[in-house]
């Protein structure tokens, strides 16, 4: 539910001492007010499912004497919480104040008058109810949020009761005598019942997921890493924000560096994704062997002047055409170490470290290694984000190569470098940009979707400022 997400967001703070986070978030007052409607619905749902504990006592009726009563199976039929205010409780969590509320209850009554028992049902109407409470938030050792209720107070302005069945016509004559004791007992149970609902929520939070699988290779850990810091106008979170392998969970060689979210209160939610998170993802894909691609001539655009065959590539390897005349070739590209992302104001810088091994396709279909090169490239990138997916674009800013080995004689390095730059710009980058333009789906967390997200690249992290929409 949305309210659970709010509790997660408030479960830690970016200014708290402790572990640096890879992912930071902030929920603003605007976001809290949006979550308020779902929080109140959750409270109403919890209270309607529970039976209020039985009420027992006695009262004196003129001309009749003492009447012992027992009221049981009390359940809320209707709950109106129209006038409510939710705000941050600095240093604690969230404060909820409800005034002018109305509750309709139904239950079973039993009385004993002069040793004669009687029973039936009743309807109880409570109006002008006021309730205030604080919802404290923290985190447990597993990185899940913890919640508790604090400083709960309630008062009841008016209580009306009507009996049904049995000798209800008689007892309805004396409902005025029941006003004070019933109002006291009902009021006494409200805060404990709310506390029970919070305890139920705490048990749910203990089992909530704090990770999500992105694709067959990678998942992200978004468990909380620090204790809460709740300010007057917002609540912050520090999440681990580390990607890990689905097949094998290996520790990332990177460590998150501290960064702070800016003060922007026009959106419900601010998210900061650090270089650490992105580079931990690159580490996962690299170690999983996902950063490799094989190219054949039929994958090269028809307009390219250079083809993947010995006749064309042999222009840069004079002995290649002599050893393997008019034969097809394959080019195997792979990362020799993981890519490295750097966030700079208004742009992303991506350093790639790869190898390119060229093979000749022999008549029997086997591959003969021709040469192996190390390739280093620098890319500039932009990010695009909408409610469902994240994408982007990249452009080449620098490129260099070196020969590791050659089985086909000497290599014209500079000429080949120019050729591969052309191949990157005409083949590899258009393919990558086509995939980036299509985008990658965002993981669904707590049934939330982004509304009008805005992306800004800052030093060391990417900021997403957005509103959210919850769908049950």
C-alpha positions in Angstrom: 0.0 0.0 0.0 1.0 3.6 -0.4 1.3 4.2 3.3 3.8 1.4 3.6 5.9 3.2 1.0 5.7 6.4 3.0 6.9 4.5 6.1 9.8 3.1 4.1 10.7 6.6 2.9 10.7 7.8 6.5 12.7 4.8 7.7 16.1 6.5 7.4 17.7 9.9 6.9 20.4 11.2 4.7 21.9 13.4 7.4 22.2 10.6 9.9 25.6 9.2 10.9 26.3 5.8 9.6 26.7 4.0 6.2 26.7 6.1 3.1 23.8 5.4 0.8 23.8 4.6 -2.9 20.2 5.7 -3.3 18.5 8.6 -1.4 15.0 9.7 -1.3 12.9 12.5 0.2 9.2 12.7 0.7 7.9 16.2 1.0 4.9 17.6 2.7 3.1 17.4 -0.7 3.9 13.7 -0.9 2.8 13.2 2.7 -0.5 14.8 2.1 -1.1 12.6 -1.0 -0.3 9.6 1.1 -2.7 10.8 3.9 -5.8 9.6 2.1 -4.4 6.1 1.7 -3.2 6.1 5.3 -6.6 7.0 6.6 -8.2 4.3 4.4 -5.7 1.9 5.9 -6.6 3.0 9.4 -10.3 2.6 8.7 -9.8 -0.8 7.1 -7.9 -2.0 10.1 -10.4 -0.7 12.6 -13.4 -2.2 10.7 -11.8 -5.6 10.8 -11.3 -5.7 14.5 -13.8 -6.2 17.3 -13.5 -3.8 20.1 -13.0 -5.6 23.5 -16.1 -6.4 25.5 -17.4 -3.7 27.9 -18.8 -4.9 31.3 -20.2 -2.9 34.2 -23.3 -1.9 36.0 -25.4 1.2 36.5 -28.4 2.1 38.7 -31.8 2.6 37.2 -34.4 4.4 39.4 -37.2 2.2 40.6 -35.3 -0.9 39.2 -32.0 -0.9 41.0 -28.6 -2.1 39.8 -28.5 -3.4 36.2 -25.4 -5.4 35.3 -24.5 -5.2 31.6 -22.2 -6.8 29.1 -21.6 -5.4 25.7 -19.7 -7.7 23.2 -18.9 -8.2 19.6 -18.5 -4.4 19.1 -17.6 -3.7 15.5 -17.2 -0.5 13.6 -19.8 -0.2 10.8 -18.9 3.3 9.6 -16.0 5.6 10.2 -15.8 9.2 8.9 -12.5 11.0 9.3 -13.2 14.0 7.2 -11.2 16.6 9.2 -7.7 15.4 9.5 -4.2 16.9 9.2 -1.0 15.0 8.7 2.4 16.5 9.2 6.0 15.5 10.0 6.9 15.1 13.6 10.5 16.3 13.8 12.8 13.6 15.0 10.1 11.0 15.3 8.0 10.3 12.2 4.4 11.4 11.3 1.8 13.1 13.3 -1.9 12.6 12.6 -4.6 14.8 14.1 -8.3 14.0 13.5 -11.2 16.2 14.6 -15.0 16.0 14.2 -14.9 12.3 13.4 -18.0 10.1 13.5 -18.1 6.4 14.3 -21.1 4.0 14.0 -20.7 0.8 16.0 -22.9 -2.3 16.3 -22.8 -5.0 18.9 -24.6 -7.4 21.2 -25.9 -6.5 24.7 -26.8 -8.6 27.7 -28.2 -7.4 31.0 -29.3 -8.9 34.3 -32.1 -7.2 36.3 -33.1 -8.8 39.5 -31.5 -12.0 38.5 -33.5 -12.0 35.2 -31.2 -12.1 32.1 -32.1 -10.3 28.8 -30.2 -9.8 25.5 -30.3 -8.2 22.1 -28.3 -6.0 19.7 -27.5 -2.3 19.8 -26.3 0.6 17.6 -23.9 3.1 19.0 -23.2 6.4 17.4 -20.1 8.4 18.4 -19.7 12.0 17.2 -17.3 14.9 17.7 -14.5 12.4 18.1 -10.9 13.8 18.3 -7.8 11.7 17.9 -4.1 12.6 17.7 -1.2 10.3 17.5 2.4 10.1 16.4 3.7 7.3 14.2 7.3 6.8 14.9 9.6 5.1 12.3 13.0 3.5 12.5 14.8 0.5 10.9 15.7 -3.0 12.1 19.0 -4.9 11.7 17.8 -6.3 8.3 17.2 -2.9 6.8 13.4 -3.1 7.1 11.3 -0.2 8.5 9.9 -0.3 12.0 6.9 1.6 13.2 5.2 2.3 16.5 2.5 4.6 17.9 3.3 7.3 20.4 1.5 10.0 22.3 -2.0 8.9 21.3 -4.9 10.9 22.8 -8.6 10.7 22.1 -11.8 12.4 23.3 -15.5 11.8 22.5 -18.0 14.7 22.4 -21.3 12.8 22.1 -22.4 9.2 22.3 -25.9 7.9 21.5 -27.1 4.3 21.9 -30.2 2.5 20.8 -31.1 -1.0 21.9 -32.9 -3.6 19.8 -34.7 -6.9 20.7 -35.5 -8.2 24.2 -36.9 -5.5 26.5 -35.1 -2.8 24.5 -38.2 -0.5 24.8 -37.5 -0.4 28.5 -33.7 0.1 28.3 -34.1 2.8 25.7 -35.9 4.9 28.3 -32.7 5.0 30.4 -30.0 5.4 27.7 -29.1 8.7 29.3 -27.7 6.9 32.3 -25.4 4.9 29.9 -23.9 8.0 28.3 -21.1 8.6 30.7 -19.9 5.0 31.4 -20.1 4.0 27.7 -18.3 7.2 26.5 -15.6 6.5 29.0 -15.2 2.8 28.0 -15.2 3.5 24.2 -12.8 6.4 24.6 -10.5 4.2 26.7 -10.3 1.6 23.9 -9.6 3.8 20.9 -5.9 4.3 21.4 -5.1 0.7 22.3 -7.1 -0.4 19.2 -5.1 1.9 17.0 -1.9 0.6 18.7 -3.0 -3.0 17.8 -3.4 -1.9 14.1 0.1 -0.4 14.1 1.4 -3.6 15.6 -0.2 -5.6 12.8 1.5 -3.2 10.3 4.8 -3.8 12.1 4.5 -7.5 11.6 3.8 -7.0 7.9 6.8 -4.7 7.5 9.0 -7.5 9.0 8.3 -9.6 5.9 8.4 -7.0 3.2 10.8 -7.3 0.3 13.8 -5.0 0.3 15.1 -6.0 -3.1 13.8 -6.3 -6.6 15.0 -8.3 -9.7 15.6 -6.0 -12.7 16.3 -8.7 -15.4 17.9 -12.2 -15.6 21.2 -10.7 -14.6 20.7 -8.1 -12.0 18.7 -7.2 -8.9 18.8 -4.1 -6.7 19.0 -4.0 -2.9 17.0 -1.0 -1.5 17.1 -1.9 2.2 17.5 1.0 4.7 21.0 1.7 5.9 20.6 4.5 8.5 18.4 5.6 11.3 15.6 8.2 10.6 16.1 11.9 10.4 12.7 13.6 10.1 12.7 17.4 9.5 9.9 19.8 9.9 9.0 19.8 6.2 10.3 16.5 4.8 11.4 13.0 5.7 14.6 11.6 4.2 15.7 8.1 3.4 19.1 6.4 2.9 18.8 3.1 0.9 21.6 0.8 0.0 21.0 1.2 -3.7 23.4 -1.6 -4.7 22.9 -3.9 -7.6 23.9 -7.5 -7.3 24.0 -10.6 -9.5 21.0 -12.9 -9.6 23.1 -16.0 -10.2 25.9 -15.0 -7.7 25.8 -12.2 -5.2 29.4 -10.7 -5.3 30.4 -7.7 -3.3 30.9 -4.6 -5.4 34.4 -3.1 -5.5 32.9 0.4 -5.1 31.9 2.2 -2.0 29.2 4.9 -1.9 30.3 8.5 -1.5 28.2 11.0 0.6 25.9 13.3 -1.3 23.0 15.6 -0.3 19.6 16.1 -1.9 18.7 19.7 -2.8 15.8 21.5 -1.3 13.0 21.3 -3.9 9.6 21.2 -2.4 7.4 21.3 -5.5 7.3 17.6 -6.0 6.1 14.7 -3.8 9.3 12.8 -4.1 13.0 13.3 -4.7 15.3 10.4 -5.6 19.0 10.6 -5.9 20.8 7.8 -7.7 24.6 7.9 -7.1 27.5 6.8 -9.2 28.0 3.9 -6.8 24.6 2.4 -7.8 25.3 2.7 -11.5 28.8 1.4 -11.2 27.6 -1.5 -9.0 25.2 -2.4 -11.8 28.0 -2.2 -14.4 30.0 -4.6 -12.2 27.1 -7.1 -12.1 26.7 -7.1 -15.9 30.4 -7.4 -16.4 30.9 -10.3 -14.1 27.8 -12.0 -15.5 29.4 -11.9 -19.0 26.6 -9.8 -20.4 28.8 -7.1 -21.8 29.8 -8.9 -25.0 28.5 -8.8 -28.6 29.5 -10.6 -31.8 29.2 -9.0 -35.2 28.9 -10.5 -38.6 28.9 -8.8 -42.0 25.1 -9.1 -42.3 24.8 -6.9 -39.1 26.8 -4.1 -40.7 24.6 -1.4 -42.4 24.6 -1.7 -46.2 25.8 1.9 -46.5 29.1 1.2 -44.6 32.1 1.3 -46.9 33.9 -1.2 -44.8 32.7 -4.8 -44.6 33.5 -7.7 -42.3 35.5 -9.7 -44.8 39.2 -10.2 -45.5 39.1 -8.1 -48.6 37.9 -5.0 -46.8 39.7 -5.5 -43.4 42.8 -6.5 -45.3 43.3 -2.9 -46.3 44.7 -2.5 -42.8 46.3 -5.9 -42.5 48.3 -6.4 -45.7 49.0 -10.1 -45.0 45.4 -10.9 -44.2 44.2 -11.0 -47.8 47.1 -13.1 -48.7 46.5 -15.7 -46.0 42.7 -15.7 -46.3 41.6 -14.4 -49.7 37.9 -13.4 -50.0 36.7 -14.9 -46.8 34.0 -13.8 -44.3 35.0 -12.5 -40.8 33.5 -12.1 -37.4 34.3 -9.4 -34.8 33.8 -10.3 -31.1 33.6 -7.3 -28.8 33.7 -7.6 -25.0 34.5 -5.6 -21.9 37.9 -6.4 -20.5 37.0 -4.6 -17.3 33.8 -3.0 -16.1 32.6 0.3 -17.4 32.9 3.4 -15.2 30.3 6.0 -14.9 30.9 9.6 -13.7 28.1 12.1 -13.0 29.0 15.7 -13.9 26.7 18.7 -13.9 24.2 18.2 -16.8 26.0 15.2 -18.4 27.1 11.7 -17.8 30.6 10.5 -18.7 31.1 6.8 -19.4 34.5 5.1 -19.8 34.6 1.8 -21.6 37.4 -0.7 -21.6 37.0 -3.4 -24.2 38.7 -5.9 -26.4 38.0 -6.7 -30.1 39.1 -10.0 -31.5 38.7 -10.6 -35.2 38.2 -14.1 -36.6 38.3 -15.5 -40.1 35.4 -17.8 -40.9 37.0 -20.9 -42.5 35.2 -23.0 -45.1 34.3 -25.6 -42.5 32.7 -23.0 -40.3 35.3 -22.8 -37.7 36.9 -19.5 -36.6 40.6 -18.7 -36.9 41.9 -15.8 -34.8 43.3 -13.0 -36.9 44.2 -10.3 -34.3 43.3 -9.0 -30.8 43.0 -5.3 -29.9 42.4 -3.4 -26.7 39.9 -0.6 -27.2 39.2 2.4 -24.9 36.3 4.7 -25.5 34.8 7.7 -23.7 31.1 8.5 -24.1 28.9 11.4 -23.1 25.4 10.5 -22.2 21.9 11.9 -21.3 19.0 10.3 -19.4 15.4 10.2 -20.3 12.7 9.2 -17.9 8.9 8.8 -18.0 6.3 7.1 -15.9 7.1 3.6 -17.1 10.7 3.4 -18.3 14.2 4.9 -18.3 16.3 5.4 -21.4 18.9 7.8 -22.8 21.4 8.5 -25.5 25.2 8.3 -25.9 27.8 10.0 -28.1 31.4 9.2 -28.7 33.9 11.7 -27.3 37.2 9.8 -27.4 38.6 6.5 -28.7 42.0 4.8 -28.8 43.3 1.3 -29.6 46.4 -0.8 -29.1 47.4 -4.1 -30.6 47.6 -7.1 -28.2 48.5 -9.7 -30.8 48.3 -10.3 -34.5 48.4 -13.6 -36.4 48.3 -11.7 -39.7 51.4 -9.6 -39.7 51.8 -5.9 -39.0 48.9 -3.6 -38.3 48.3 0.0 -39.5 47.2 1.2 -36.1 46.2 4.8 -36.9 44.3 3.8 -40.0 42.5 1.0 -38.1 41.7 3.4 -35.3 40.0 5.7 -37.7 38.1 2.8 -39.2 36.9 1.6 -35.8 35.8 5.1 -34.8 33.7 5.1 -38.0 32.3 1.7 -37.1 31.4 2.8 -33.6 29.6 5.9 -34.9 27.9 4.1 -37.8 27.1 0.7 -36.2 27.6 0.2 -32.5 26.3 3.5 -31.2 23.2 3.6 -33.4 22.4 0.1 -32.2 23.0 1.2 -28.6 20.9 4.4 -29.0 18.1 2.4 -30.6 17.9 0.2 -27.5 18.3 3.2 -25.1 15.6 5.1 -26.9 13.2 2.1 -26.5 14.2 2.2 -22.8 14.1 -0.2 -19.9 11.1 -0.8 -17.7 11.2 0.6 -14.2 10.7 -1.9 -11.4 7.3 -1.7 -9.8 7.6 -0.9 -6.1 4.5 -0.8 -3.8 2.2 -0.3 -6.8 3.6 3.2 -7.4 4.1 4.9 -10.8 5.9 8.2 -11.5 4.0 11.3 -12.7 5.8 14.0 -14.7 9.3 13.0 -13.5 12.1 15.5 -14.1 15.8 14.4 -14.3 18.8 16.5 -13.5 22.4 15.3 -13.5 24.4 16.7 -10.6 28.0 16.1 -9.5 28.2 12.6 -8.3 24.5 11.7 -8.6 21.4 11.9 -10.8 18.3 13.6 -9.2 14.8 12.6 -10.1 12.1 15.0 -8.9 8.6 13.5 -9.4 5.0 13.2 -8.2 3.7 9.7 -7.8 0.4 7.8 -8.3 -0.7 4.8 -6.3 -2.8 2.1 -7.8 -4.1 -0.6 -5.5 
